Every structure is written in structure tokens, then in C-alpha cells.
């Protein structure tokens, strides 16, 4: 295997897995109760975790229904463009090779702010009558 093919193998595999999962969610509707199993957090605590509704949101996005996707999981829908950008950036870095392949690092405050935002999202979506509920 060539050096470039070896460098591209990881991001291409991740892209392929994401594409296959997206296709599966397009073909098997997660809006049907139990179609993809149960969320362990929801089953044990009856609370929506930050990921609850993500499968429905991806399904809604494959049908180009952004409003329904936002209603299913706001955080996932807002994160998709960032995830696609970071994946594309990694793909280009692996294509170029060398110094460009260094992993992207984020300052600790970014991780902290992200965790706080997820915590706030989780609390707000579990408030009675919240429009963020899964």
C-alpha cells in the first residue's frame, strides 16, 4: 500500500462508517419506538441524555427536514457542520502528509465550555414542557 493510501485509510474508513450508519438510519426509521433499541439513560432514569433523539435527528436530516431534526436533537444538528468540517480538514491533512497531519488540539477551556453547554442542554431538555425534550 502506498504511503498516501495508508495516510488516507483512517479518515476514509471513518467517513465510510458514518455514511453507512446514515444510510441505515435513512432506511430504518428510528421514529418507530424500539426500532433501534432503547437509550440506557432513558430506560433507567426516564431522563433524556444529550444524545437522545440523535438517531431521529439524523433520519430527519436525510429527509431534509431540518425543523424536525432541530426538534429531535438541537446539539447534534448544530454539531454536524463542525464534525464535517473537522473530518474534511483531517482528510486534507492526511492527503498532504507531513507536518499537516499533526492532530488538532483545543485549549482546555474549549473542552470545559463544551461540557458545561452539554450539561445545561441536558438539564433544560429535561424540564417539564421544554421544547428541547427528545
Residue, then its C-alpha position, 0 to 999 in steps of 0.5 A: x500500500x502506498x504511503x498516501x493510501x495508508x495516510x488516507x485509510x483512517x479518515x476514509x474508513x471513518x467517513x465510510x462508517x458514518x455514511x453507512x450508519x446514515x444510510x441505515x438510519x435513512x432506511x430504518x426509521x428510528x421514529x418507530x419506538x424500539x426500532x433501534x433499541x432503547x437509550x440506557x439513560x432513558x430506560x433507567x432514569x426516564x431522563x433524556x441524555x444529550x444524545x437522545x433523539x440523535x438517531x431521529x435527528x439524523x433520519x430527519x436530516x436525510x429527509x431534509x427536514x431540518x425543523x424536525x431534526x432541530x426538534x429531535x436533537x438541537x446539539x447534534x444538528x448544530x454539531x454536524x457542520x463542525x464534525x464535517x468540517x473537522x473530518x474534511x480538514x483531517x482528510x486534507x491533512x492526511x492527503x498532504x502528509x507531513x507536518x499537516x497531519x499533526x492532530x488538532x488540539x483545543x485549549x482546555x477551556x474549549x473542552x470545559x465550555x463544551x461540557x458545561x453547554x452539554x450539561x445545561x442542554x441536558x438539564x433544560x431538555x429535561x424540564x417539564x414542557x421544554x421544547x428541547x425534550x427528545 
